[in-house]
Amino acid sequence: MNHVHTALWGVLPYLVAVVLVAGTAWRYHYDRFGFATRSSQLHEHRLLSIGAPLFHYGLLFVIGGHVALDPDVPAMARAPLPYQLHALLAMTLFALWPFSRLVHAFTAPLGYLTRPYVVYRSRGTQPHSSQRGQ
């Protein structure tokens, strides 16, 4: 085991965790209104109102499972290349998380199931005011 393995699999996960927590705190402090999703248009379809929350909660469980596992430097140094790439891409995702729209995952997900629908109306289907009087 060399210094590169120690840096990649022993130090980098903790640096990513610090960036994730500190970046999220910074984003909340300076862009509090940018934290939430701006639309619930996905809830227009009845099946999506069930599937979308299940998908999001499932992602939180997957991420929690990945984050809960303690870095094992020797095991990662011997892991196959695809697995190492998977871990590096996941750490990249977690480091970029607070600076992207993914930050909405940290907004009170318990209220997600009960939030109201947003009604969207098309402008093209209504007649113009000059045609209404005829």
Phi, psi and omega in degrees: 000131182246185184292329179296316178298318179297318180293315183291314191253350180248324183260315184304318179301324179287323176296319178297319178298320178295316178297319180298311183289311182294320178295322178293318178297317178298315181296320179294321181291317186262342182218057184301323182280349177271003182286322189271162172287147185265356186212144171243032181299334177297339182277005178299319181273136185300318180293327179290332178292341175264314187288321183297312177296322178297320177299314182293317178295322177298319177298320179297322177293319179297314180296318178299321178294324179287325184281333184284337181287116181298135183298129178247097186300311180297323180293318180290327178294330180267353184293153177296155183304316179301323179292320178295319177296320176302314180294318179294319178293323177295318178295324176297316178299314180294325179290326180274346185311307185292344184257013180230183178286352177295344181298342179297345179294339181270003177272126177353080183290348180291329178277000184296322183289334186250007181289149185286159177284155173251127182270124178252134179238142178276141178274340187280351187263349183265141179291157177289160183297331179288337180271343182292325185283351184271000000 
